[in-house]
């Protein structure tokens, strides 16, 4: 049974660490329509779903990330959500958004 949807909003990252395989400057971003399609299929087959956002840096496209969260909350408000981030793109609005939506935050320290 599939219980975790791992979402890569982008493989791009703002850190460019020399040892990281994501350092290739990928400017491709997951679209909202592609996310909706995958999420709909995932919810249909999962009994105990959760969503994890990874990257590169998932917050490079905050506007789209926030729309992804909005879509999740509209369909399943109780669904656990986690984001792995380097934490460099946090601002007050982003922190409030993550807190308000009960998103678990994991910060990598490189």
N, C-alpha and C positions, 0 to 999 in steps of 0.2 A: 504494500500500500504506500502510495506517495503521500507524505505528510508535510514536506517542506518545499516551498517554491523559492529557489535562489534566483534573484534578479540582479543582473548587471546593467544598471542604467547607462554605463559607459566603461570602457577600459582605460579611458584617459585619466591622468592624475596630475595634480598641480605640484607634486613634490619632485618628480624626476630623480629619484634615488638611483644611484649608479648600479646597485645590485638587484634592482627590481625588474622583473620581466615585463611589467606594465609600462616601462619608461618610453616605449614607442608611442609617440604622440598620436593617439587615435582620437580623432574628432567625431567618431560615430556615436550617436546617442540613441537609446531605445525610445521608440515613439509611444505615445499614449495609446494609440490604436493597437499596436503589437502587444503592449502590456495587457490591455483589456482582454484581448483574445486569449492570451496565455492564462491569465488569471481566471477567466470564466471556465476554461477547460480544467484547470487545477481544482477549483472549488467543486466542480461536478464529480470528481473522482476521489477526493480526499475526505477522510472521516475526522481527522484531527489536524486541520491545516495550520501552518504558520508560514510567514514570509520573511526572508532575509535579503537585505540589500548589500551587495558587495561591489567592488570595482577593481580597478582604478579607484577613483574617488566619487562615490555616488552623489555627493552634494555639488558637483561641478555644474549640474543643471538643476538647481533647486526648484525652479518653477515646475518643471516636469515631475520631479520627485514628489513634490507636494500634491500634484494631481494624481500620481500613483496611489499615494496614501488616501486621498479623497475617494478614489474608486474602491479601494479595499474597505474603507469605513462604510461606504454606502451599501456594500454587499454583505459584509461580516464585521460589524463593529467590535466584536469580542476577539477577533483574530490576533494572535501575538505577532508583533513585527519587531525585527532587529535590524539595525544598521551598523555596519563596520565602516569606520571613517578615520581619517587622520586628524580630524578635529580642527584643522586650520581654517575652515570656512564657516565656523560658527559665528553667528551674530545673535543679538537678542531675539530677533524675529524667528530665526531658525530654532534656537533653544526653546522658545515658547511653543513653537509648533510641535516639536518632538515631544515635549513634556505634555502638552494638551492632548496629544494623540497616543500617549502611553507607549512610546517607542523606546525599546531597549537600545542603549547606545554603547557600542564597543569601540574604544579609541585605540588605534595602534600607535605605538611610540617607536619611531625608527631613528 
